[in-house]
Amino acid sequence: MTAATATDPRRFRTAMGRFATGVTVVTTRTAGGVHGMTANGFLSVSLDPPLILVSLGACTMARHLHAGDRYAVTVLSSDQEEVSRHFGGRPSVDVRFDVRGRFDFIPGGLAFVGCRIVDRHPAGDHTLFLGEVEHLDHRDGTPLLFYTGSYRTLNVGLTEDVFFY
């Protein structure tokens, strides 16, 4: 394999698609209202202090986060695929937000994390927005997943005895 083949953007994207991720909607409030975007570039960074990170390319949401000071992340449940598509650029549902203090969340999600932006790091064609957690809530349920370019769900309830070693 040549270096050009190894770093081809399409090949890189296909390889990274083999890593199953949860699906989130990142929201922020501006003078123009609440803005949301589907994102799977999300991770926890630190327990003390509690920090999370969202990674965004050149997009409207990134511009809002560069100008603003807070964002919220809703981890979507398995029955929210249409909501994910809506905030991914295919508007199709009427979305109302669950306002909790200075943060706007998607009702029906599994986890709700509201952050104050404490740092921004350029990283290639993306910016990493580091946020210190100011609001946190969650509920039980089945997550919406993204794998190889498609939405998936987790089969919960399986026990180890169904796996063959």
C-alpha positions in Angstrom: 0.0 0.0 0.0 1.4 3.4 -0.9 1.2 6.5 1.3 -1.2 8.0 -1.2 -3.6 5.0 -1.0 -3.4 5.0 2.8 -4.4 8.6 3.1 -6.9 8.9 0.4 -9.9 10.7 2.0 -12.5 8.3 0.7 -10.5 5.3 1.9 -9.9 6.9 5.2 -13.6 7.7 5.7 -14.5 4.1 4.7 -12.0 2.7 7.2 -13.2 5.0 10.0 -16.8 4.0 9.3 -15.9 0.6 10.7 -16.0 2.2 14.2 -19.6 2.2 15.4 -20.5 5.5 17.1 -23.5 6.9 18.9 -25.4 9.7 17.3 -25.8 13.1 18.9 -27.4 16.4 18.1 -25.3 19.4 19.1 -27.3 22.6 19.8 -26.5 26.2 20.6 -28.5 29.3 21.2 -27.8 32.6 19.4 -29.6 35.8 19.0 -31.2 34.2 15.9 -32.6 31.3 17.9 -31.6 27.7 18.6 -29.4 25.9 16.0 -28.8 22.2 15.9 -26.6 19.7 14.0 -26.3 15.9 14.0 -22.8 14.9 14.9 -20.9 11.7 15.9 -17.6 13.4 16.6 -18.3 13.5 20.3 -16.4 12.1 23.3 -15.8 12.5 27.0 -12.4 13.9 27.8 -12.0 14.2 31.6 -13.8 13.3 34.8 -12.1 16.1 36.9 -13.0 18.6 35.7 -15.9 17.0 33.7 -15.0 17.8 30.1 -16.4 16.7 26.7 -15.4 17.5 23.1 -17.2 17.9 19.9 -15.4 17.9 16.6 -16.9 20.0 13.7 -15.7 20.8 10.2 -16.3 24.0 8.4 -20.1 24.4 8.9 -22.7 26.8 10.3 -22.6 25.2 13.7 -18.8 25.6 14.0 -19.2 29.3 13.2 -21.9 29.6 16.0 -19.5 27.8 18.5 -16.6 30.0 17.5 -18.8 33.1 18.3 -20.6 31.7 21.3 -19.7 30.3 24.7 -22.0 27.3 25.2 -23.3 24.2 23.5 -25.5 21.2 24.4 -25.3 17.6 23.3 -28.2 15.2 23.2 -27.4 11.5 22.8 -30.2 10.1 20.6 -32.2 7.0 21.3 -32.9 4.3 18.7 -36.3 5.7 17.8 -34.8 9.1 16.8 -33.3 8.3 13.4 -35.7 10.9 11.7 -34.5 13.5 14.2 -30.9 12.8 13.3 -31.7 13.1 9.6 -33.5 16.3 10.3 -30.5 17.9 11.9 -28.2 16.3 9.4 -29.6 18.4 6.6 -32.9 16.7 5.7 -35.6 18.7 7.5 -38.6 16.5 8.0 -39.9 16.8 11.5 -41.2 19.6 13.8 -38.7 19.8 16.6 -39.3 21.4 19.9 -36.5 21.8 22.3 -36.4 20.9 26.0 -35.0 24.1 27.6 -32.9 23.4 30.7 -31.4 26.6 32.0 -29.1 28.0 29.2 -29.2 24.7 27.2 -31.6 23.4 24.6 -32.0 19.6 24.3 -33.9 17.2 22.0 -36.7 15.5 24.0 -36.5 11.7 24.1 -32.7 11.5 24.1 -30.8 9.2 26.4 -28.2 11.7 27.7 -28.2 15.5 28.0 -24.9 17.3 28.5 -24.7 21.1 28.6 -21.2 22.8 28.4 -19.4 26.0 28.6 -16.7 26.2 25.9 -13.3 26.4 27.6 -11.1 25.9 24.6 -11.1 25.6 20.8 -8.3 23.6 18.9 -7.8 23.6 15.2 -7.3 20.0 14.0 -6.8 19.6 10.3 -10.1 20.5 8.6 -12.0 20.5 11.9 -12.1 22.4 15.1 -12.3 20.6 18.5 -14.6 22.4 20.9 -13.8 21.5 24.5 -16.6 22.1 26.9 -16.8 22.0 30.7 -20.0 20.2 31.8 -22.5 22.5 33.5 -25.6 20.4 33.1 -25.9 16.6 33.0 -28.9 14.2 32.9 -29.7 10.8 31.5 -32.2 8.0 31.2 -32.2 4.4 30.2 -32.9 3.2 26.7 -31.5 1.9 23.5 -29.0 4.1 21.6 -29.1 5.1 17.9 -25.8 4.0 16.3 -24.0 4.8 13.1 -21.9 2.2 11.4 -20.6 1.9 7.8 -22.7 4.8 6.6 -26.0 3.5 8.0 -28.1 3.9 11.2 -28.1 0.8 13.4 -29.4 -0.1 16.9 -27.9 -2.1 19.7 -29.4 -5.4 20.5 -29.7 -5.1 24.3 -30.5 -8.0 26.5 -28.0 -10.4 25.0 -25.9 -12.3 27.4 -22.4 -13.7 26.9 -23.7 -17.3 26.5 -24.9 -16.4 23.0 -21.3 -15.7 21.9 -19.1 -18.5 20.7 -15.4 -18.4 21.6 
